[in-house]
Amino acid sequence: MNFTSPESLIFWTTLIFLVFFLLMKKLAWKPILGAVKSREESINNALASAETAKKELLNLKADNQRLLDEARAERDTMLKEAREIKEKMIADAKSEAQVQGAKMIEQAKASIESEKNAALAELKNQVSGLSVEIAEKLLRGELSNKTSQTELVEKMLEDVKLN
């Protein structure tokens, strides 16, 4: 047999391949398949954990957005309450100022009225004092003679009778 002829080369190549295949199947096929299967499982686990992490990230984003929305709503509520409190305080201060102003006006009016009454009373006292002095001087002048005195008494009696 000629080892260099094409037919013998095919034979020997096929024989070597079969021997190599049998050796590979017997010795290396199981460890290679085990390594491939292990690698496939680790890749699947990595993909599953990546998918889980992705879902958790989406959940965290949703939670963060929800918390952000709640915080915004709470901030808006607090601002609204603060505005309402401010407006109420302003309204209360205005009404209190109006009440105090009205009280002050009333007190001023009462004070003016009492001072006016006091001034009028003093004026009346002065006028009555002056009137008494004038009447006294007139009566002295008129009552200095006896005839004037009798005429004055008669005139006063007539005035009293008429009334």
Stockholm file with secondary structure:
# STOCKHOLM 1.0

chainA/1-163         MNFTSPESLIFWTTLIFLVFFLLMKKLAWKPILGAVKSREESINNALASAETAKKELLNLKADNQRLLDEARAERDTMLKEAREIKEKMIADAKSEAQVQGAKMIEQAKASIESEKNAALAELKNQVSGLSVEIAEKLLRGELSNKTSQTELVEKMLEDVKLN
#=GR chainA/1-163 SS CCTTSHHHHHHHHHHHHHHHHHHIIIIIHHHHHHHHHHHHHHHHHHHHHHHHHHHHHHHHHHHHHHHHHHHHHHHHHHHHHHHHHHHHHHHHHHHHHHHHHHHHHHHHHHHHHHHHHHHHHHHHHHHHHHHHHHHHHHHHHHTTSHHHHHHHHHHHHHHHHHC
#=GC SS_cons         CCTTSHHHHHHHHHHHHHHHHHHIIIIIHHHHHHHHHHHHHHHHHHHHHHHHHHHHHHHHHHHHHHHHHHHHHHHHHHHHHHHHHHHHHHHHHHHHHHHHHHHHHHHHHHHHHHHHHHHHHHHHHHHHHHHHHHHHHHHHHHTTSHHHHHHHHHHHHHHHHHC
//
